[in-house]
Amino acid sequence: MKILITSFLITVLSISQTLACTTAVISGKYTKNGRAMIWKLRDTETFENKMHYFTDGQFDYVGLINSNDAKGEQVWGGSNAVGFAIMNSASFNVNMQDTTSFKDREGYFMKLALQTCQTLEDFEALLKKTPKPMGLAAHFGVIDAKGGAAFYEVNNQTFTKFDTNDAAQAPNGYILRTNYSFTGKKDIGYGFIRFQTAQDLFYQADAMGKLNAQTICQEFSRCLKHAVLNKDFRQEYQQVPAGEHFINSGDMITRHGSSSMILIEGVTAIDPADLSTIWTMVGFPNTCVTLPVWVRGGKKLPAVLTASDTLNCRLNEWALNLKQQCYPIVRSAGYKYLNVSRLINAEGTGFIQQLEQVEQEVFLQTNAKLKQWQQQPPKSGEIEAFYQWLDNLIEVTYSKLN
């Protein structure tokens, strides 16, 4: 009996570490540029991720997929040609009494939504017409080109909408979710500490007028804070010389099980709908550079983000190689222990410190391009040329890091 109980506990702990995500939906009414955003810090047992351009639906779309998903049957976040974008986080306190074996359909469902949906209303209609049980236990964050921005808490039978444009539901213009539903069973689920950390991050950034894509990508997706311990390890260890300095990262937003990040910044009424910016880290966020892509750019995405069949993309491989240096303890529960000096140190040689220097140029050049394209849509080949510049920059960057 003890062996069975131990095996069960190990399984539960594994699920909490690897199937968990930290997510947010932000209303465009509360951002400086008027563009809504959705953010997903992805935790999964599948660490190899890549980006893919799809033409198999009513609308073309770009999505984050597992590298071993040769046919791209499941999508874990993306945006389509009409400005509809979606991501999700798993919920572990719904369907508690449901005995159906039909489950884990979230990736398939998001692919279908990207193929067919243009607005939040379309997404709601899709939820209503999907046969029950739906095989879903998740929060879906959705934005559209009309300014719609909402979370949907979904179970096998029903869904509940949380609208970020409704001041009563989102007084600060954003809604956060980790791995428990507000409509589910109380005090069951995962990510309570991560939720608290995310609340603190968003509240402080909003108060300082810094709630933007770059802040979310760099500061939130590489957060080294622990809300319960009231510790900011990034602030602490950037004063400490590099060495063997380990911390337990298990309850942080970004930890060993974090595989990637996707942030989708939507459009305004005057923008082309296919110019939503898909910011992505296709690998472990603390060792992976942030890159932008657009549906408008066509099938040829940056080469470092893509790979054919079941091959992994190069950027993910490079990021995983660096991650191994951050988590060198491979036995037992060693995966929890992060050598934080590999990321941040007094010498300024940590992976985060070096990557963010490169990202300053990426964000600067991308924002300049977006400003131009908002006045005049990009000409043929212009986005592809920008992707080539990104490819060259990232190859040089990782040749120095690896």
PyMOL commands that set and color helices and strands:
alter all, ss='L'
color gray80, all
select helices_A, chain A and resi 2-18+28-30+106-116+120-129+192-207+213-220+233-237+273-275+285-287+295-297+303-305+314-326+334-336+340-342+351-375+382-401
alter helices_A, ss='H'
color red, helices_A
select strands_A, chain A and resi 21-26+37-43+49-54+61-66+78-80+85-90+138-143+149-154+159-163+174-177+225-226+231-232+246-248+258-265+277-281+291-293+337-339
alter strands_A, ss='S'
color yellow, strands_A
deselect
rebuild
show_as cartoon
